[in-house]
Amino acid sequence: MCIRDRCWKPYLENYGMGWETVVSDGERLIYHDGAFDNFVSVIAFLPETKRGYVLLINSEDAGSDLIEASIGEFLRIARVQP
């Protein structure tokens, strides 16, 4: 197993060294989100299809709702695009 795979292997529920890993419709989604000093961000990718995205938001108030919605929207778009 390569080092990258060890980082993404869940060991506490879905958490693997800072990365959340979930399976959605048979595809593995790896992501990490966080907030600091009124800034919110998320990075997510589907390693098997080599697709991913980053979202940076400068409002913690709006950020959590946008982060949650963005992951679902990313999955929808990634599955439609060839």
N, C-alpha and C positions, 0 to 999 in steps of 0.2 A: 504494500500500500504506500503510495507516495505521500509526502508531507502534506500536500494540499488536501488530499482525501481524508487524512487524519484530522485536519482542522475542521472539516465539514461534517465529520461523523458525530451524530448526536450522542451525548452522554448524560445529559440532564434533561429529560423529556425531549424537546426538539432543539436543544441548545448545544452547539459545538464550538467551543473557543470563540465566542462572540458572534457566531453566525447562527441564525435560526434556519432550520431545514424542515421543509414540509413537502409532502407529495400532493400535487393537485392534478386530477385527471390523468394520473399515471406519470406525470413529469415532476422531477425534483426541482423545487424552487429553493434557492439559498438567498437569504437576505439579512441585513442588519440595519436597524434604525436607531436613532437617538436624538437627544436634545441637549443643548447647552446655551445658556445666556441668551434666551429668546430665539435661537436658531434651531431648526429641526431638519433632519436629513434621513434619507434611506438610500441604500444601494441594494439592488436585487438582480439576480440572474438565473437563467435556466442553463446549466452547464452543458447538457446534452445537445442543445440547439445553438449554443454560443450566443445567446441573446441576453441583454441586460439593460438596466437603466439606473440613473442616479437622479434623485430629486432633492433640491436644496430649497428650504423655505425660511424666510426671515421673520416668522411670526409663530411663536409657540402656541398662541391661542387657536389659530386656524390649522396649525401644522398636523396635529394628531389625526384629525378627520381627513385631511388631504393625503397623508401617508397611507392610512388604511384604504381609502378609495383608490389610490394610485396602484397598489399591488394588484388589485382585481382588474383594473384597467390595463395594466401591463400584461397580465396573463391573457386577457381577451385579445389584445392587439397582437401579441406574439404568436398566438395560435392561428390568427387569420392570415398574417403575412407569410409568403413563401420563403 
